[in-house]
Amino acid sequence: MEIPTEMINILLCDDERKITNQLAKYINTFYKSLNKEYTITICHSGLELNKLIDQRLKMDVIFLDIELKEHDKNGVWAAKMTKQKNPESIIIFTTNHEEYIDDVIEKYAFRYWSKPIDEYRLKKEYASYS
């Protein structure tokens, strides 16, 4: 995977606002230190994510929780919809539910990160692509 050199569009989707706020803070700190241009969009449901993709918003990297509040519109559903409409998006699943790992990695995800996400992991992953 190659990280884009121009503006990077990042989407965070988790039904826990605490998680999206924490991850946004890490991303802001990290990208500002690199002097990279980026945007962060936050949503809290699979339906919201699907609407954003329907609006033709290009998301380079999506951090997506598997267990979202709508059981029939969870993160796996959202990833499937995203890949159909925006196949170049890089999806990193964030969850505590390890029973989904094999399913999502094979079909939709670039990576799987266990929660809680920490700033060190973000820096380490980025360094491996640079």
Contacts in CASP RR format, 6 or more apart in sequence:
PFRMAT RR
TARGET T0000
AUTHOR 0000-0000-0000
METHOD contacts of the structure
MODEL  1
MEIPTEMINILLCDDERKITNQLAKYINTFYKSLNKEYTITICHSGLELN
KLIDQRLKMDVIFLDIELKEHDKNGVWAAKMTKQKNPESIIIFTTNHEEY
IDDVIEKYAFRYWSKPIDEYRLKKEYASYS
1 90 0 8 1.000
1 110 0 8 1.000
1 129 0 8 1.000
2 129 0 8 1.000
3 60 0 8 1.000
3 126 0 8 1.000
3 129 0 8 1.000
3 130 0 8 1.000
4 60 0 8 1.000
6 37 0 8 1.000
7 37 0 8 1.000
7 38 0 8 1.000
7 39 0 8 1.000
8 31 0 8 1.000
8 36 0 8 1.000
8 37 0 8 1.000
8 38 0 8 1.000
8 39 0 8 1.000
8 60 0 8 1.000
8 61 0 8 1.000
9 38 0 8 1.000
9 39 0 8 1.000
9 41 0 8 1.000
9 57 0 8 1.000
9 58 0 8 1.000
9 59 0 8 1.000
9 60 0 8 1.000
9 61 0 8 1.000
10 27 0 8 1.000
10 38 0 8 1.000
10 39 0 8 1.000
10 40 0 8 1.000
10 41 0 8 1.000
10 59 0 8 1.000
10 60 0 8 1.000
10 61 0 8 1.000
10 62 0 8 1.000
10 63 0 8 1.000
11 40 0 8 1.000
11 41 0 8 1.000
11 42 0 8 1.000
11 43 0 8 1.000
11 49 0 8 1.000
11 52 0 8 1.000
11 59 0 8 1.000
11 61 0 8 1.000
11 62 0 8 1.000
11 63 0 8 1.000
11 64 0 8 1.000
12 20 0 8 1.000
12 23 0 8 1.000
12 24 0 8 1.000
12 27 0 8 1.000
12 40 0 8 1.000
12 41 0 8 1.000
12 42 0 8 1.000
12 43 0 8 1.000
12 62 0 8 1.000
12 63 0 8 1.000
13 20 0 8 1.000
13 42 0 8 1.000
13 43 0 8 1.000
13 44 0 8 1.000
13 45 0 8 1.000
13 46 0 8 1.000
13 48 0 8 1.000
13 49 0 8 1.000
13 62 0 8 1.000
13 63 0 8 1.000
13 64 0 8 1.000
13 65 0 8 1.000
13 68 0 8 1.000
13 75 0 8 1.000
13 78 0 8 1.000
14 20 0 8 1.000
14 23 0 8 1.000
14 44 0 8 1.000
14 63 0 8 1.000
14 64 0 8 1.000
14 65 0 8 1.000
14 68 0 8 1.000
14 94 0 8 1.000
15 44 0 8 1.000
15 45 0 8 1.000
15 65 0 8 1.000
15 67 0 8 1.000
15 68 0 8 1.000
15 69 0 8 1.000
16 65 0 8 1.000
17 44 0 8 1.000
19 65 0 8 1.000
19 94 0 8 1.000
19 115 0 8 1.000
19 116 0 8 1.000
19 117 0 8 1.000
20 42 0 8 1.000
20 44 0 8 1.000
22 116 0 8 1.000
22 117 0 8 1.000
23 63 0 8 1.000
23 94 0 8 1.000
23 117 0 8 1.000
24 40 0 8 1.000
24 42 0 8 1.000
26 117 0 8 1.000
26 118 0 8 1.000
26 119 0 8 1.000
26 122 0 8 1.000
27 38 0 8 1.000
27 40 0 8 1.000
27 122 0 8 1.000
28 40 0 8 1.000
29 119 0 8 1.000
30 119 0 8 1.000
30 122 0 8 1.000
30 123 0 8 1.000
30 126 0 8 1.000
31 38 0 8 1.000
41 52 0 8 1.000
41 57 0 8 1.000
41 59 0 8 1.000
43 49 0 8 1.000
43 52 0 8 1.000
44 68 0 8 1.000
45 68 0 8 1.000
45 69 0 8 1.000
45 70 0 8 1.000
45 73 0 8 1.000
46 68 0 8 1.000
46 70 0 8 1.000
46 73 0 8 1.000
46 74 0 8 1.000
46 75 0 8 1.000
46 77 0 8 1.000
46 78 0 8 1.000
47 70 0 8 1.000
47 73 0 8 1.000
49 62 0 8 1.000
49 64 0 8 1.000
49 75 0 8 1.000
49 78 0 8 1.000
49 81 0 8 1.000
49 82 0 8 1.000
50 73 0 8 1.000
50 78 0 8 1.000
50 81 0 8 1.000
50 82 0 8 1.000
52 59 0 8 1.000
53 59 0 8 1.000
53 81 0 8 1.000
53 82 0 8 1.000
53 85 0 8 1.000
53 86 0 8 1.000
54 85 0 8 1.000
58 86 0 8 1.000
59 82 0 8 1.000
59 86 0 8 1.000
59 89 0 8 1.000
60 88 0 8 1.000
60 89 0 8 1.000
60 90 0 8 1.000
61 89 0 8 1.000
61 90 0 8 1.000
61 92 0 8 1.000
62 79 0 8 1.000
62 82 0 8 1.000
62 89 0 8 1.000
62 90 0 8 1.000
62 91 0 8 1.000
62 92 0 8 1.000
63 92 0 8 1.000
63 94 0 8 1.000
63 113 0 8 1.000
63 117 0 8 1.000
64 75 0 8 1.000
64 78 0 8 1.000
64 79 0 8 1.000
64 91 0 8 1.000
64 92 0 8 1.000
64 93 0 8 1.000
64 94 0 8 1.000
65 75 0 8 1.000
65 93 0 8 1.000
65 94 0 8 1.000
65 95 0 8 1.000
66 74 0 8 1.000
66 75 0 8 1.000
66 76 0 8 1.000
66 93 0 8 1.000
66 94 0 8 1.000
66 95 0 8 1.000
66 97 0 8 1.000
66 100 0 8 1.000
66 104 0 8 1.000
67 74 0 8 1.000
67 75 0 8 1.000
67 95 0 8 1.000
67 96 0 8 1.000
67 97 0 8 1.000
68 74 0 8 1.000
68 75 0 8 1.000
68 78 0 8 1.000
75 93 0 8 1.000
76 100 0 8 1.000
76 103 0 8 1.000
76 104 0 8 1.000
76 108 0 8 1.000
79 91 0 8 1.000
79 93 0 8 1.000
79 104 0 8 1.000
79 107 0 8 1.000
79 108 0 8 1.000
79 109 0 8 1.000
80 107 0 8 1.000
80 108 0 8 1.000
82 89 0 8 1.000
82 91 0 8 1.000
82 108 0 8 1.000
83 89 0 8 1.000
83 91 0 8 1.000
83 108 0 8 1.000
90 110 0 8 1.000
91 108 0 8 1.000
91 109 0 8 1.000
91 110 0 8 1.000
92 109 0 8 1.000
92 110 0 8 1.000
92 111 0 8 1.000
92 112 0 8 1.000
92 113 0 8 1.000
93 100 0 8 1.000
93 104 0 8 1.000
93 105 0 8 1.000
93 108 0 8 1.000
93 109 0 8 1.000
93 111 0 8 1.000
93 112 0 8 1.000
93 113 0 8 1.000
94 113 0 8 1.000
94 114 0 8 1.000
94 115 0 8 1.000
94 117 0 8 1.000
95 112 0 8 1.000
95 114 0 8 1.000
95 115 0 8 1.000
96 114 0 8 1.000
96 115 0 8 1.000
98 114 0 8 1.000
101 112 0 8 1.000
104 112 0 8 1.000
105 112 0 8 1.000
111 125 0 8 1.000
113 121 0 8 1.000
END
